[in-house]
Amino acid sequence: MQQSIQSSVDAIEAERFRQFIMGVTDYAIYMLSPEGVVVTWNAGAQRFKGYHPDEIIGRHFSMFYTEEDRAAGRPVHALQVARSAGKFEDEGWRVRKDGSRFWASVVIDPIVDPQGELLGFAKITRDITERRVAAEQLERAREALFQSQKLEAIGKLTGGIAHDFNNLLNVIMNGLELLRLSRDPAVHAKSVDTMARAAQRGASLTQQLLAFARQQPLRQEPHDAGRVIRSFEAVLRRALPDDMRLHLQLDAELPQAMLDPTQFESALLNLVVNARDAMAGVGEVQLELSSVTLADAEVAQLAAGRYVRVVVRDQGTGMTPEVMARAVEPFFTTKEVGKGTGLGLSQVYGLMQQCEGTLTLDSHPGQGTAVSLYFPAVEGGSVDDANAAAGSEQVLLVDDQPEVLETAISLFNHLGYEVLSADNGAQALETLRSNPGIAILFSDVVMPGMNGVELGKAARQEFPDLKIVLASGYVKAALRDEMPDIGNFEMIAKPYRLSDLIRTLKVL
């Protein structure tokens, strides 16, 4: 009797549970046979997908998938994963009775008897289209805000950049005037050095603008981090208001660091601006440079070895542990709306990952923040050894700008190369055909008629052993869409120094 009563109670509870499931309208909850045929259908399923139970029970659940997903075998795959892994979870487009689509969150669980025999599958589907649309709208709004802030930043930067370029042009023009007027070798040497520094600073400013506009790829090479910081010091100081000071503490005799100078400067500027905002425009920002020797995993997951460490330290509000844990997330920011993109620190973090270094944070509420960057150190001499012997091979230089071509000829002559030249692609090919001893083709990329990439492809087809270098003021990533074959050639960025030229030629 008691067993019979218990069976009746179980049956009543099961019926109540079935009625509860069938009445749920926010979730599509239904059962599938082991083959994927629909065997039950609740109110939520009818509301989401538009089918009455009589229209759908007995049909295969793959009919809810898009044609693309059915062709790819996704319905069968879903059941296989659910059976083997014990659960299948996914998001994707599903199709209603009227042909419209909705974005679904799906969970499929296998149902087995006590002996482990598969009885079927329980499937739960939620319509999360609104959430997906909201997320896409938020992403578009963030992107629009980011772009508007970029434009605002460009507007603010142009005044300072124009001022800097006018100063640099003034140095070069005055230096040229002194060269014309004076016969003193000491004056000549000093003027040339001064103009060289001004030209290099101008090149650096140009690269910063390219990086800002085109997301310039990393060019990681050994560099003197102290020299890069000192050359960028004026820009960092200009980023701070009059009531703030920048204090540099740079150790001497440091090893070179593996870094990209332009991206490194951008990272420093990001960190200094963050420090400025954290102190509400009042106080001192400290920038420290030193070398450290680390044990394996002593800092983050860095391998044991020597590193060049850069620390930007402020006396600001500091960060709570919760904020610090999210500080490098893209779009995360504690600044007021319109005051920051939340991308600055994440970009610096990404740079350090590319450099095979790391970024660490040390911060406490009310005690300021220290951001440390660890760059792998390079022991040994400078890579900028302009006295290195470069060889005496024949080289063909191609550029449609006479002044640029003349300067390139002088540089290659200085390195001991036998130089031939051409001012267009067609002429270059004729020169190659009539001078079989040419070992290197060094060409500008952007030229009228046949561009440098087209010239390189034609030259390589006729002369497979020819070494080819292409020079451009645009970065490779910016040209790849228009010239997809550009990645097949060695590249050098304009303007290039003698040391840049030597490094590029060495890898040929």
Solvent accessible surface area in square Angstrom, and as a share of the most:
residue,aa,sasa,rsa
1,M,183,0.82
2,Q,154,0.68
3,Q,149,0.66
4,S,69,0.44
5,I,99,0.50
6,Q,97,0.43
7,S,63,0.41
8,S,59,0.38
9,V,66,0.38
10,D,76,0.40
11,A,62,0.48
12,I,91,0.46
13,E,88,0.39
14,A,63,0.48
15,E,74,0.33
16,R,154,0.56
17,F,131,0.55
18,R,116,0.42
19,Q,94,0.42
20,F,131,0.55
21,I,34,0.17
22,M,56,0.25
23,G,49,0.47
24,V,27,0.16
25,T,64,0.37
26,D,94,0.49
27,Y,87,0.33
28,A,0,0.00
29,I,32,0.16
30,Y,2,0.01
31,M,64,0.29
32,L,2,0.01
33,S,20,0.13
34,P,54,0.34
35,E,119,0.53
36,G,0,0.00
37,V,44,0.25
38,V,1,0.00
39,V,69,0.39
40,T,50,0.29
41,W,2,0.01
42,N,3,0.02
43,A,38,0.29
44,G,0,0.00
45,A,0,0.00
46,Q,73,0.32
47,R,144,0.53
48,F,13,0.06
49,K,0,0.00
50,G,41,0.39
51,Y,23,0.09
52,H,86,0.38
53,P,33,0.21
54,D,124,0.64
55,E,67,0.30
56,I,0,0.00
57,I,81,0.41
58,G,53,0.51
59,R,117,0.43
60,H,69,0.31
61,F,0,0.00
62,S,24,0.16
63,M,43,0.19
64,F,2,0.01
65,Y,3,0.01
66,T,5,0.03
67,E,126,0.57
68,E,104,0.47
69,D,20,0.10
70,R,99,0.36
71,A,93,0.72
72,A,78,0.60
73,G,29,0.28
74,R,81,0.30
75,P,5,0.03
76,V,85,0.49
77,H,97,0.44
78,A,1,0.00
79,L,18,0.09
80,Q,109,0.48
81,V,41,0.24
82,A,0,0.00
83,R,106,0.39
84,S,99,0.64
85,A,76,0.59
86,G,39,0.37
87,K,93,0.39
88,F,21,0.09
89,E,116,0.52
90,D,33,0.17
91,E,78,0.35
92,G,4,0.04
93,W,90,0.31
94,R,1,0.00
95,V,31,0.18
96,R,63,0.23
97,K,104,0.44
98,D,117,0.60
99,G,49,0.47
100,S,45,0.29
101,R,114,0.42
102,F,1,0.00
103,W,36,0.13
104,A,0,0.00
105,S,18,0.11
106,V,1,0.00
107,V,37,0.22
108,I,0,0.00
109,D,42,0.22
110,P,28,0.17
111,I,62,0.32
112,V,68,0.39
113,D,33,0.17
114,P,132,0.83
115,Q,154,0.68
116,G,38,0.36
117,E,113,0.51
118,L,36,0.18
119,L,104,0.52
120,G,1,0.01
121,F,3,0.01
122,A,22,0.17
123,K,1,0.01
124,I,61,0.31
125,T,0,0.00
126,R,86,0.32
127,D,50,0.26
128,I,14,0.07
129,T,33,0.19
130,E,153,0.69
131,R,131,0.48
132,R,73,0.27
133,V,62,0.35
134,A,55,0.43
135,A,60,0.46
136,E,66,0.30
137,Q,99,0.44
138,L,93,0.46
139,E,83,0.37
140,R,141,0.52
141,A,57,0.44
142,R,92,0.34
143,E,75,0.34
144,A,63,0.48
145,L,69,0.35
146,F,29,0.12
147,Q,78,0.35
148,S,56,0.36
149,Q,24,0.11
150,K,36,0.15
151,L,126,0.63
152,E,91,0.41
153,A,35,0.27
154,I,65,0.33
155,G,49,0.47
156,K,148,0.63
157,L,69,0.34
158,T,74,0.43
159,G,49,0.47
160,G,24,0.23
161,I,24,0.12
162,A,54,0.42
163,H,108,0.48
164,D,19,0.10
165,F,60,0.25
166,N,98,0.50
167,N,72,0.37
168,L,23,0.12
169,L,94,0.47
170,N,81,0.42
171,V,49,0.28
172,I,46,0.23
173,M,126,0.56
174,N,77,0.40
175,G,5,0.05
176,L,76,0.38
177,E,83,0.37
178,L,85,0.42
179,L,49,0.24
180,R,176,0.64
181,L,133,0.66
182,S,27,0.17
183,R,227,0.83
184,D,66,0.34
185,P,106,0.67
186,A,69,0.54
187,V,49,0.28
188,H,63,0.28
189,A,58,0.45
190,K,150,0.64
191,S,7,0.05
192,V,77,0.44
193,D,76,0.39
194,T,44,0.26
195,M,22,0.10
196,A,58,0.45
197,R,158,0.58
198,A,6,0.05
199,A,55,0.43
200,Q,74,0.33
201,R,42,0.15
202,G,10,0.09
203,A,11,0.09
204,S,19,0.12
205,L,1,0.01
206,T,52,0.30
207,Q,21,0.09
208,Q,33,0.15
209,L,65,0.32
210,L,23,0.12
211,A,15,0.12
212,F,63,0.26
213,A,68,0.53
214,R,96,0.35
215,Q,140,0.62
216,Q,9,0.04
217,P,59,0.37
218,L,39,0.19
219,R,94,0.34
220,Q,56,0.25
221,E,40,0.18
222,P,22,0.14
223,H,19,0.09
224,D,52,0.27
225,A,3,0.03
226,G,4,0.04
227,R,152,0.56
228,V,15,0.09
229,I,0,0.00
230,R,132,0.48
231,S,59,0.38
232,F,2,0.01
233,E,43,0.19
234,A,64,0.50
235,V,22,0.12
236,L,0,0.00
237,R,105,0.38
238,R,120,0.44
239,A,20,0.15
240,L,16,0.08
241,P,54,0.34
242,D,147,0.76
243,D,97,0.50
244,M,12,0.05
245,R,146,0.53
246,L,8,0.04
247,H,86,0.38
248,L,38,0.19
249,Q,100,0.44
250,L,41,0.20
251,D,68,0.35
252,A,83,0.64
253,E,169,0.76
254,L,46,0.23
255,P,17,0.11
256,Q,26,0.12
257,A,0,0.00
258,M,48,0.22
259,L,1,0.00
260,D,5,0.03
261,P,38,0.24
262,T,14,0.08
263,Q,38,0.17
264,F,1,0.00
265,E,7,0.03
266,S,46,0.29
267,A,4,0.03
268,L,0,0.00
269,L,48,0.24
270,N,39,0.20
271,L,3,0.02
272,V,0,0.00
273,V,38,0.22
274,N,48,0.25
275,A,3,0.03
276,R,70,0.25
277,D,56,0.29
278,A,32,0.25
279,M,17,0.08
280,A,91,0.70
281,G,16,0.15
282,V,98,0.56
283,G,18,0.17
284,E,35,0.16
285,V,0,0.00
286,Q,47,0.21
287,L,0,0.00
288,E,33,0.15
289,L,1,0.01
290,S,23,0.15
291,S,32,0.21
292,V,25,0.14
293,T,108,0.63
294,L,15,0.07
295,A,62,0.48
296,D,104,0.54
297,A,54,0.42
298,E,108,0.48
299,V,24,0.14
300,A,53,0.41
301,Q,164,0.73
302,L,13,0.06
303,A,63,0.49
304,A,63,0.49
305,G,29,0.28
306,R,96,0.35
307,Y,15,0.06
308,V,1,0.00
309,R,74,0.27
310,V,0,0.00
311,V,9,0.05
312,V,4,0.02
313,R,91,0.33
314,D,14,0.07
315,Q,112,0.50
316,G,9,0.08
317,T,97,0.57
318,G,18,0.17
319,M,34,0.15
320,T,55,0.32
321,P,92,0.58
322,E,123,0.55
323,V,36,0.21
324,M,56,0.25
325,A,83,0.64
326,R,116,0.42
327,A,11,0.08
328,V,39,0.23
329,E,68,0.30
330,P,87,0.55
331,F,53,0.22
332,F,42,0.18
333,T,54,0.32
334,T,101,0.58
335,K,66,0.28
336,E,129,0.58
337,V,145,0.84
338,G,38,0.37
339,K,134,0.57
340,G,18,0.17
341,T,33,0.19
342,G,15,0.14
343,L,23,0.12
344,G,18,0.18
345,L,23,0.11
346,S,16,0.10
347,Q,97,0.43
348,V,2,0.01
349,Y,83,0.31
350,G,30,0.29
351,L,13,0.07
352,M,0,0.00
353,Q,87,0.39
354,Q,107,0.47
355,C,0,0.00
356,E,136,0.61
357,G,7,0.07
358,T,10,0.06
359,L,15,0.08
360,T,41,0.24
361,L,38,0.19
362,D,86,0.45
363,S,4,0.03
364,H,98,0.44
365,P,77,0.49
366,G,65,0.62
367,Q,138,0.62
368,G,4,0.04
369,T,17,0.10
370,A,8,0.06
371,V,13,0.08
372,S,14,0.09
373,L,0,0.00
374,Y,14,0.05
375,F,0,0.00
376,P,29,0.18
377,A,23,0.18
378,V,42,0.24
379,E,109,0.49
380,G,68,0.66
381,G,68,0.65
382,S,65,0.42
383,V,47,0.27
384,D,44,0.23
385,D,73,0.38
386,A,41,0.32
387,N,141,0.72
388,A,24,0.18
389,A,101,0.78
390,A,27,0.21
391,G,37,0.36
392,S,92,0.59
393,E,66,0.30
394,Q,37,0.17
395,V,0,0.00
396,L,0,0.00
397,L,2,0.01
398,V,3,0.02
399,D,9,0.05
400,D,42,0.22
401,Q,90,0.40
402,P,94,0.59
403,E,120,0.54
404,V,56,0.32
405,L,21,0.10
406,E,118,0.53
407,T,82,0.48
408,A,6,0.05
409,I,48,0.24
410,S,66,0.43
411,L,41,0.20
412,F,0,0.00
413,N,80,0.41
414,H,129,0.57
415,L,15,0.08
416,G,39,0.38
417,Y,13,0.05
418,E,95,0.43
419,V,29,0.16
420,L,49,0.24
421,S,49,0.31
422,A,3,0.02
423,D,72,0.37
424,N,58,0.30
425,G,1,0.01
426,A,65,0.50
427,Q,84,0.37
428,A,0,0.00
429,L,13,0.06
430,E,102,0.46
431,T,23,0.14
432,L,4,0.02
433,R,115,0.42
434,S,81,0.52
435,N,45,0.23
436,P,123,0.77
437,G,52,0.50
438,I,15,0.08
439,A,26,0.20
440,I,3,0.02
441,L,0,0.00
442,F,9,0.04
443,S,0,0.00
444,D,14,0.07
445,V,0,0.00
446,V,81,0.46
447,M,13,0.06
448,P,96,0.61
449,G,79,0.76
450,M,60,0.27
451,N,27,0.14
452,G,0,0.00
453,V,7,0.04
454,E,83,0.37
455,L,0,0.00
456,G,0,0.00
457,K,101,0.43
458,A,29,0.23
459,A,0,0.00
460,R,87,0.32
461,Q,155,0.69
462,E,80,0.36
463,F,53,0.22
464,P,101,0.63
465,D,138,0.71
466,L,13,0.06
467,K,72,0.31
468,I,4,0.02
469,V,0,0.00
470,L,0,0.00
471,A,1,0.01
472,S,3,0.02
473,G,33,0.32
474,Y,96,0.37
475,V,12,0.07
476,K,58,0.24
477,A,40,0.31
478,A,27,0.21
479,L,11,0.05
480,R,112,0.41
481,D,136,0.70
482,E,138,0.62
483,M,26,0.12
484,P,99,0.62
485,D,47,0.24
486,I,0,0.00
487,G,45,0.43
488,N,96,0.49
489,F,10,0.04
490,E,70,0.31
491,M,36,0.16
492,I,5,0.02
493,A,21,0.16
494,K,43,0.18
495,P,82,0.52
496,Y,34,0.13
497,R,95,0.35
498,L,32,0.16
499,S,9,0.06
500,D,19,0.10
501,L,0,0.00
502,I,5,0.03
503,R,40,0.15
504,T,16,0.09
505,L,16,0.08
506,K,138,0.58
507,V,100,0.57
508,L,65,0.32
